[in-house]
Amino acid sequence: MGHLFGTDGVRGLANDSLSPELALRVAGAAAQVLGGNVHSGHRRIAVLGRDPRASGEMLEAAVTAGLTAAGMDVLPVGVLPTPAVAYLTGLYGASLGVMISASHNPMPDNGIKIFAAGGHKLEDAVEERIEAQVDAGGFDRPTGAKIGRVLGAAGTRQPGSDLPDQFSVGGTHERYIEHLVEATGQDLSGLTVVVDCAHGAASEVGPAAYREAGARVVAINADPDGLNINAGCGSTHLEQVQQAVREHGADLGLAHDGDADRCLAVDAAGDVVDGDAIMAILAIGMREAGTLVDDTLVATVMSNLGLHLAMRAAGIAVRTTGVGDRYVLEELRTGGYTLGGEQSGHVVFPRHGTTGDGILTGLQLMARMARTGEPLAELAGVIQKVPQVLVNVPVSNKSAVTSDPGVREAVRAAEDLLGESGRILLRPSGTEQLVRVMVEAEDHDRAVQLADDLAKLVAAV
């Protein structure tokens, strides 16, 4: 992985490390790498969306400048979730899609996520080509009629454009909602849901999609002002949705992050149902329906051991990947599987989308409740979490830790002690000089002790 792209796009402090100048260069480089020859006479399209944080307005302008300077027509879809931009990129046959968002990060941060044609996340090699183009200091800049255009409300369409004749900018939100409801395939009438929109990209389309599917919706934190995104709410702060579920007597609560590619849930009592539990519920439902290919679920190494045990009992195999939904997506595509995700609430349904979709996850979870008639707490009871302890250890050289003979021997000894009833994972951070020490054990105190012992050993390397 290079110096610009992290585990999910280019991210940083807006107007500082992520400046408008950098955004312009990244956009122009992406247009050149993904869009083909600007002089071919064939006009190319980029779908461009953002979350509602204030810096998104500035960065949207910079990205638009970069794309159009590289000869690409820009279709601005406004404030929409990341998975909506991915979906529309495929729907409109665009050469690429760009989402301006820092996901669950605080408001001062922002990011640039880029999708290839079809709405797929970029492979490492493509990211490296874009970085190399940025480092080279420029990109091909056409002049005259070959400069890119911004497609306006009237559906401005240039000769040779990829844009369908029937396109209208105002329909993008509606098309995405229609896609979500169609993919759900279940009337949700009779269910009451509290939706925490995190003052983010789901604030409009999230409640609208749940209502369109038939649910009674209580929306909270759905009033973005550019500054309040993720502020003490959403999928990283579940207290408000827990309280609201109890106050309204709702059947469940759903919490999204700033760009709505995540979904966590709480049951009617306000107890948390995390990504592992959501995947377990959905995997069993899909297996019963015959839609879980090879009876296999894809999850990351951070998923709780309890998920593996529950899936084994249900006759479902678990394929494990590295941390990050991009690696889940790679495994899903390679194996042709139909469900995967992360403990954090990224859940992917490859038959309906090319990336994690928090709103679709919420709809699918509610559809399972409607089909079975069972409350969420009962459905989530299929998984019994194993106590998990995670310690972040600052180190001077994270790459040296996992290869250290003393550390490796200590991990082996701890694994022998735990046997099949526990698990140990040492994972270098992708962005910081940290090593994450994770221990799972049937006994919480034992997990804490082993994690502390290993953390001290890691810190001493």
C-alpha positions as CSV (number, residue, x, y, z in Angstrom):
1,M,0.0,0.0,0.0
2,G,1.4,3.4,-1.0
3,H,1.6,6.7,0.8
4,L,-1.8,8.2,-0.4
5,F,-4.3,5.3,-0.2
6,G,-5.2,3.7,3.1
7,T,-7.5,0.8,3.7
8,D,-10.4,2.8,2.3
9,G,-9.3,5.6,0.0
10,V,-7.4,8.8,0.6
11,R,-8.2,10.2,4.0
12,G,-6.9,13.1,6.2
13,L,-7.6,16.4,7.9
14,A,-9.6,18.4,5.4
15,N,-7.8,21.6,4.1
16,D,-4.6,20.3,5.7
17,S,-3.2,16.9,4.7
18,L,-6.2,16.5,2.4
19,S,-6.1,19.8,0.6
20,P,-8.1,21.0,-2.4
21,E,-4.9,20.8,-4.5
22,L,-4.3,17.2,-3.6
23,A,-8.0,16.4,-4.3
24,L,-7.7,17.9,-7.7
25,R,-4.5,15.9,-8.5
26,V,-6.0,12.7,-7.3
27,A,-9.1,13.2,-9.3
28,G,-7.2,14.0,-12.5
29,A,-4.9,11.1,-12.0
30,A,-7.9,8.7,-11.4
31,A,-9.6,10.0,-14.6
32,Q,-6.4,9.3,-16.6
33,V,-5.8,5.8,-15.1
34,L,-9.5,4.7,-15.2
35,G,-11.0,6.7,-18.0
36,G,-8.8,5.7,-21.0
37,N,-7.6,8.0,-23.7
38,V,-8.9,11.5,-23.4
39,H,-8.3,12.1,-27.1
40,S,-10.4,9.1,-28.3
41,G,-13.5,11.2,-29.0
42,H,-15.5,9.1,-26.6
43,R,-16.8,11.2,-23.7
44,R,-16.4,9.5,-20.3
45,I,-18.5,10.0,-17.1
46,A,-17.6,10.1,-13.4
47,V,-20.4,9.9,-10.8
48,L,-19.6,12.2,-7.8
49,G,-21.2,12.1,-4.4
50,R,-20.4,13.3,-0.9
51,D,-21.5,13.1,2.7
52,P,-22.8,16.4,4.3
53,R,-19.7,17.5,6.2
54,A,-18.8,21.1,5.4
55,S,-15.4,20.4,3.8
56,G,-17.2,18.2,1.3
57,E,-18.4,21.3,-0.5
58,M,-14.8,22.5,-1.0
59,L,-13.5,19.1,-2.0
60,E,-16.4,18.4,-4.3
61,A,-15.4,21.5,-6.3
62,A,-11.8,20.5,-6.4
63,V,-12.6,16.9,-7.5
64,T,-14.9,18.3,-10.1
65,A,-12.1,20.5,-11.4
66,G,-9.7,17.6,-11.5
67,L,-12.1,15.3,-13.4
68,T,-13.2,17.9,-15.9
69,A,-9.6,19.1,-16.5
70,A,-8.8,15.6,-17.4
71,G,-11.6,15.6,-20.0
72,M,-14.3,13.7,-18.0
73,D,-17.9,14.6,-17.7
74,V,-19.1,14.8,-14.1
75,L,-22.4,13.6,-12.8
76,P,-22.9,15.2,-9.3
77,V,-25.4,13.3,-7.3
78,G,-25.1,15.4,-4.1
79,V,-25.4,13.9,-0.6
80,L,-25.8,10.2,-0.9
81,P,-24.3,7.1,0.9
82,T,-21.1,5.6,-0.4
83,P,-22.9,2.4,-1.6
84,A,-25.3,4.6,-3.6
85,V,-22.4,6.2,-5.5
86,A,-21.1,2.7,-6.2
87,Y,-24.5,1.6,-7.4
88,L,-25.1,4.6,-9.6
89,T,-21.6,4.2,-11.1
90,G,-22.6,0.8,-12.4
91,L,-26.2,1.8,-13.3
92,Y,-25.1,4.7,-15.5
93,G,-22.1,2.9,-17.1
94,A,-19.7,5.5,-15.7
95,S,-15.9,5.0,-16.1
96,L,-15.5,5.7,-12.4
97,G,-17.2,6.9,-9.2
98,V,-15.9,9.2,-6.5
99,M,-17.3,9.5,-3.0
100,I,-16.1,12.3,-0.7
101,S,-16.4,11.1,2.8
102,A,-14.4,10.1,5.9
103,S,-17.0,7.6,6.9
104,H,-17.2,7.3,10.7
105,N,-14.3,9.8,11.3
106,P,-15.0,13.1,13.1
107,M,-16.1,16.1,11.1
108,P,-12.7,17.8,10.6
109,D,-11.5,14.8,8.6
110,N,-12.6,13.9,5.0
111,G,-11.6,11.4,2.4
112,I,-11.8,10.5,-1.3
113,K,-13.1,7.0,-2.2
114,I,-12.8,5.9,-5.8
115,F,-14.7,3.2,-7.6
116,A,-13.8,1.6,-10.9
117,A,-16.3,1.0,-13.7
118,G,-19.2,-1.1,-12.4
119,G,-18.9,0.4,-8.9
120,H,-16.1,-1.9,-7.8
121,K,-13.4,-0.9,-5.3
122,L,-9.9,-0.4,-6.7
123,E,-7.3,-3.2,-6.6
124,D,-4.0,-2.3,-5.0
125,A,-2.2,-2.2,-8.4
126,V,-4.7,0.4,-9.7
127,E,-4.2,2.5,-6.6
128,E,-0.5,2.3,-7.1
129,R,-0.9,3.6,-10.7
130,I,-3.0,6.5,-9.5
131,E,-0.4,7.4,-6.8
132,A,2.4,7.2,-9.4
133,Q,0.4,9.6,-11.7
134,V,0.0,12.0,-8.8
135,D,3.7,11.8,-8.0
136,A,4.5,12.4,-11.6
137,G,3.0,15.9,-11.1
138,G,0.2,16.0,-13.7
139,F,-2.2,14.4,-16.1
140,D,-3.3,14.9,-19.7
141,R,-5.3,18.1,-20.0
142,P,-7.4,18.6,-23.1
143,T,-8.6,21.9,-24.4
144,G,-11.6,23.4,-26.2
145,A,-14.5,21.1,-26.6
146,K,-12.7,18.2,-25.1
147,I,-12.7,19.7,-21.6
148,G,-15.2,17.8,-19.3
149,R,-18.6,19.2,-18.5
150,V,-20.7,19.2,-15.3
151,L,-24.0,17.5,-16.0
152,G,-26.7,19.8,-14.8
153,A,-30.3,19.4,-13.7
154,A,-31.5,19.3,-17.3
155,G,-29.4,16.3,-17.9
156,T,-26.8,18.1,-20.1
157,R,-25.5,15.4,-22.4
158,Q,-22.6,15.7,-24.8
159,P,-22.2,13.8,-28.1
160,G,-20.5,10.5,-27.5
161,S,-21.2,10.5,-23.8
162,D,-21.8,7.2,-21.9
163,L,-24.8,8.7,-20.2
164,P,-28.1,7.0,-20.9
165,D,-30.7,9.1,-22.9
166,Q,-33.3,8.7,-20.1
167,F,-31.0,10.2,-17.4
168,S,-32.2,12.9,-15.1
169,V,-30.1,14.1,-12.1
170,G,-33.2,14.5,-9.9
171,G,-33.9,10.8,-10.1
172,T,-30.7,9.5,-8.6
173,H,-32.0,9.4,-5.0
174,E,-35.2,7.8,-6.1
175,R,-33.4,5.2,-8.2
176,Y,-31.2,4.2,-5.3
177,I,-34.2,3.8,-2.9
178,E,-36.1,1.7,-5.5
179,H,-33.0,-0.5,-5.8
180,L,-32.9,-1.0,-2.0
181,V,-36.6,-1.9,-1.7
182,E,-36.5,-4.2,-4.7
183,A,-33.5,-6.0,-3.3
184,T,-35.3,-6.5,0.1
185,G,-38.3,-8.2,-1.4
186,Q,-40.3,-8.2,1.8
187,D,-43.1,-6.0,3.2
188,L,-41.9,-4.6,6.5
189,S,-45.4,-3.4,7.7
190,G,-45.9,-3.9,11.4
191,L,-42.3,-3.2,12.3
192,T,-41.2,0.0,14.1
193,V,-37.6,1.0,13.7
194,V,-35.5,3.8,15.2
195,V,-32.9,4.9,12.6
196,D,-29.8,6.9,13.8
197,C,-28.6,8.6,10.7
198,A,-25.5,10.1,12.3
199,H,-26.3,13.5,10.7
200,G,-24.7,11.9,7.7
201,A,-25.4,10.7,4.2
202,A,-28.3,8.5,5.2
203,S,-30.3,11.4,6.7
204,E,-32.6,11.6,3.7
205,V,-32.6,8.3,1.9
206,G,-32.3,6.1,4.9
207,P,-35.6,6.9,6.5
208,A,-37.2,7.1,3.1
209,A,-36.1,3.6,2.1
210,Y,-37.3,2.1,5.4
211,R,-40.7,3.8,5.0
212,E,-41.0,2.8,1.4
213,A,-40.5,-0.9,2.5
214,G,-43.4,-0.5,4.8
215,A,-41.9,0.1,8.2
216,R,-42.9,2.7,10.7
217,V,-39.8,4.9,11.1
218,V,-38.5,7.1,13.9
219,A,-35.5,9.0,12.5
220,I,-33.0,10.6,14.9
221,N,-29.8,12.6,14.2
222,A,-31.1,13.2,10.7
223,D,-30.5,17.0,10.5
224,P,-27.0,17.5,9.1
225,D,-25.6,21.0,9.2
226,G,-22.2,20.2,7.9
227,L,-20.6,20.3,11.3
228,N,-22.5,17.7,13.4
229,I,-21.8,14.5,11.4
230,N,-20.9,11.5,13.7
231,A,-20.9,13.9,16.7
232,G,-21.8,11.6,19.6
233,C,-24.2,9.6,17.4
234,G,-24.4,6.9,14.8
235,S,-22.7,3.5,14.7
236,T,-19.8,4.5,16.9
237,H,-22.1,5.9,19.6
238,L,-25.1,3.7,20.2
239,E,-26.4,5.3,23.4
240,Q,-28.9,7.6,21.7
241,V,-30.5,4.8,19.5
242,Q,-30.7,2.5,22.5
243,Q,-32.5,5.1,24.5
244,A,-34.9,6.0,21.6
245,V,-35.8,2.4,21.0
246,R,-36.9,2.0,24.6
247,E,-38.7,5.3,24.6
248,H,-40.7,4.6,21.5
249,G,-41.3,0.9,22.2
250,A,-39.7,0.1,18.8
251,D,-38.9,-3.4,17.6
252,L,-35.3,-2.5,16.9
253,G,-32.9,0.3,16.3
254,L,-30.4,0.8,13.4
255,A,-27.4,3.0,13.5
256,H,-25.4,4.1,10.4
257,D,-22.1,5.9,10.1
258,G,-21.4,9.1,8.2
259,D,-21.4,7.6,4.8
260,A,-23.9,4.8,5.6
261,D,-21.8,1.9,4.5
262,R,-22.2,0.5,8.0
263,C,-25.1,-0.7,10.1
264,L,-25.2,-1.8,13.7
265,A,-28.5,-2.7,15.5
266,V,-30.0,-2.8,18.9
267,D,-33.0,-5.0,19.9
268,A,-36.2,-4.0,21.6
269,A,-34.5,-3.9,25.0
270,G,-31.7,-1.8,23.7
271,D,-29.1,-4.5,23.7
272,V,-26.4,-4.2,20.9
273,V,-26.5,-6.6,17.9
274,D,-23.2,-6.1,16.2
275,G,-22.0,-7.0,12.7
276,D,-21.1,-10.5,13.7
277,A,-24.6,-11.2,15.0
278,I,-26.2,-9.5,12.0
279,M,-24.1,-11.7,9.6
280,A,-25.0,-14.8,11.6
281,I,-28.8,-14.0,11.4
282,L,-28.6,-13.3,7.7
283,A,-26.4,-16.3,6.8
284,I,-28.8,-18.7,8.5
285,G,-31.7,-17.1,6.7
286,M,-30.0,-17.3,3.3
287,R,-28.9,-20.9,3.9
288,E,-32.6,-21.8,4.6
289,A,-33.6,-20.0,1.4
290,G,-30.9,-21.7,-0.6
291,T,-29.2,-18.4,-1.6
292,L,-26.0,-18.8,0.5
293,V,-23.6,-20.0,-2.1
294,D,-21.6,-23.1,-0.9
295,D,-23.1,-22.5,2.5
296,T,-20.3,-20.1,3.1
297,L,-19.9,-16.7,4.9
298,V,-16.9,-14.5,4.4
299,A,-15.7,-12.6,7.5
300,T,-12.4,-10.9,8.7
301,V,-10.0,-12.1,11.3
302,M,-11.5,-9.6,13.8
303,S,-14.9,-11.4,13.9
304,N,-15.5,-13.0,17.2
305,L,-14.9,-16.7,17.8
306,G,-18.5,-17.0,18.7
307,L,-19.5,-16.3,15.1
308,H,-17.3,-19.2,13.9
309,L,-18.8,-21.5,16.6
310,A,-22.4,-20.5,15.7
311,M,-21.8,-21.0,12.0
312,R,-20.2,-24.4,12.5
313,A,-23.3,-25.4,14.5
314,A,-25.5,-24.2,11.6
315,G,-23.5,-26.1,9.0
316,I,-22.1,-22.9,7.5
317,A,-18.4,-22.5,6.6
318,V,-16.5,-19.3,7.3
319,R,-13.9,-18.0,5.0
320,T,-11.6,-15.6,6.8
321,T,-9.8,-12.5,5.3
322,G,-7.6,-9.6,6.5
323,V,-9.2,-6.6,8.1
324,G,-11.0,-4.2,5.7
325,D,-14.1,-4.7,3.5
326,R,-12.0,-4.5,0.4
327,Y,-10.5,-7.9,1.4
328,V,-13.9,-9.3,2.1
329,L,-15.0,-8.1,-1.4
330,E,-12.0,-9.8,-3.0
331,E,-12.9,-13.1,-1.4
332,L,-16.5,-12.8,-2.3
333,R,-15.7,-12.1,-5.9
334,T,-13.1,-14.9,-6.1
335,G,-15.3,-17.6,-4.6
336,G,-18.6,-16.4,-6.0
337,Y,-20.0,-16.2,-2.4
338,T,-23.1,-14.2,-1.6
339,L,-22.6,-12.8,1.9
340,G,-19.7,-11.3,3.8
341,G,-18.8,-8.5,6.2
342,E,-17.1,-7.2,9.3
343,Q,-17.8,-7.0,13.0
344,S,-18.0,-3.2,12.6
345,G,-21.2,-3.4,10.5
346,H,-19.9,-3.5,6.9
347,V,-22.0,-6.2,5.3
348,V,-21.9,-7.0,1.6
349,F,-24.5,-8.7,-0.6
350,P,-22.7,-9.2,-3.9
351,R,-26.0,-9.9,-5.8
352,H,-27.3,-6.4,-4.9
353,G,-24.2,-4.3,-4.5
354,T,-20.5,-4.0,-5.0
355,T,-19.6,-2.6,-1.5
356,G,-21.0,-2.6,2.1
357,D,-24.4,-1.0,2.3
358,G,-25.7,-0.1,5.7
359,I,-29.3,0.7,4.6
360,L,-29.6,-2.5,2.7
361,T,-28.2,-4.4,5.7
362,G,-30.9,-2.8,7.9
363,L,-33.6,-3.7,5.4
364,Q,-32.4,-7.3,5.1
365,L,-32.3,-7.7,8.9
366,M,-35.8,-6.4,9.2
367,A,-36.9,-8.7,6.4
368,R,-35.6,-11.7,8.4
369,M,-37.6,-10.5,11.4
370,A,-40.8,-10.1,9.3
371,R,-40.4,-13.5,7.6
372,T,-39.8,-15.4,10.8
373,G,-42.1,-13.4,13.1
374,E,-39.3,-13.6,15.7
375,P,-38.0,-10.6,17.7
376,L,-34.4,-9.5,17.0
377,A,-33.2,-10.6,20.4
378,E,-34.3,-14.2,19.7
379,L,-32.7,-14.2,16.3
380,A,-29.4,-12.8,17.7
381,G,-29.4,-15.5,20.3
382,V,-27.9,-17.9,17.8
383,I,-24.5,-16.4,18.5
384,Q,-22.9,-16.5,21.9
385,K,-20.0,-14.1,22.0
386,V,-16.6,-15.2,23.5
387,P,-15.0,-12.6,25.7
388,Q,-12.7,-10.5,23.5
389,V,-9.9,-8.2,24.7
390,L,-8.2,-5.8,22.4
391,V,-5.0,-3.8,23.4
392,N,-3.4,-1.3,21.1
393,V,0.3,-1.3,21.7
394,P,2.5,1.7,20.4
395,V,5.7,0.4,18.9
396,S,8.7,1.8,17.1
397,N,8.7,-0.8,14.3
398,K,5.5,-2.7,13.9
399,S,6.9,-4.9,11.1
400,A,9.6,-6.3,13.5
401,V,7.1,-7.3,16.1
402,T,5.3,-10.1,14.4
403,S,8.6,-11.7,13.2
404,D,10.2,-11.5,16.6
405,P,11.0,-15.1,17.8
406,G,10.1,-14.3,21.4
407,V,6.8,-12.9,20.5
408,R,6.0,-15.8,18.2
409,E,6.8,-18.4,20.8
410,A,4.7,-16.5,23.4
411,V,1.7,-16.5,21.0
412,R,2.1,-20.3,20.3
413,A,2.2,-21.0,24.1
414,A,-0.9,-18.9,24.7
415,E,-2.7,-20.6,21.8
416,D,-1.8,-24.0,23.2
417,L,-3.2,-23.0,26.6
418,L,-6.5,-21.8,25.1
419,G,-7.0,-24.7,22.6
420,E,-10.2,-24.5,20.5
421,S,-11.9,-22.4,23.2
422,G,-9.9,-19.2,22.4
423,R,-8.0,-17.3,19.8
424,I,-5.1,-14.9,19.6
425,L,-4.4,-12.3,16.9
426,L,-1.5,-9.9,16.6
427,R,-2.2,-7.4,13.8
428,P,0.0,-4.4,12.8
429,S,-2.1,-1.2,12.3
430,G,-2.5,-0.2,8.6
431,T,-2.0,3.5,9.4
432,E,-0.2,3.9,12.7
433,Q,2.9,2.5,14.5
434,L,0.7,0.2,16.6
435,V,0.3,-3.5,17.0
436,R,-3.2,-4.6,18.0
437,V,-3.2,-7.6,20.4
438,M,-6.5,-9.4,20.5
439,V,-7.3,-12.3,22.8
440,E,-10.5,-14.3,23.0
441,A,-11.1,-16.8,25.8
442,E,-14.1,-18.4,27.5
443,D,-13.0,-16.7,30.7
444,H,-12.8,-12.9,30.5
445,D,-10.1,-12.6,33.3
446,R,-7.9,-15.1,31.4
447,A,-8.3,-13.1,28.2
448,V,-7.3,-9.9,30.0
449,Q,-4.3,-11.5,31.6
450,L,-3.0,-13.1,28.4
451,A,-3.6,-9.8,26.4
452,D,-1.7,-7.8,29.1
453,D,1.2,-10.3,29.1
454,L,1.5,-10.3,25.3
455,A,1.1,-6.5,25.1
456,K,4.1,-6.0,27.5
457,L,6.2,-8.4,25.4
458,V,5.2,-6.6,22.2
459,A,6.1,-3.2,23.7
460,A,9.5,-4.4,24.7
461,V,10.5,-5.4,21.1
